């Protein structure tokens, strides 16, 4: 596992640019932590997978993750670690028809930090873990402007003041759990539990 910080704007798997400073056409492995540096714009041109995701930005040095219609899978780090860290309101998602997918395989608790900064941009969130039952813990309010799907694993609002707003549907399969605590939870498209 290594930490890969973007060296320039470009495609996640860029054949024509050295996006990650690893050489032209070389991109992070599925076991790597990735950081989109302030001022850089990274575009997924196909589905991709990493261990951890951080996005940095500042006033005048905004960063953008363009998912298009693709999926960025985050397969998690050790227990009680951050899986997603969005630094501030200068971090953006563009062409937000894609999906962030969490697939941790260990019984562990993981933190989702700063997702309130994606409030107008995050389209779909899927939790589909393998073999175990990790818990993903909101560290702030979360807005999903598409669908929230939990097929296996747990999403918890963590405390009574971490609101969860879903403009599409909430779908929870038999292996999934949504723990609302005393938080305000709303879904414009309704909730399906199977």
Secondary structure, 3 states (H helix, E strand, C coil): CCEEECCCCEECCCCCCCCCCCCCCCCCCCCCEEEECCCCEEECCCCEEECEEEECCECCECEEEECCCCEEEECCCCCCCEEEEECCCCEEEECCCCEEEECCCCCCEEEEECHHHHCCCCCEEEEECCCCCCEEEECCCEEECCCEEEEEEEEECCCCCCCEEECCCEEEEEEEEEECCCCCEEECCCEEEC
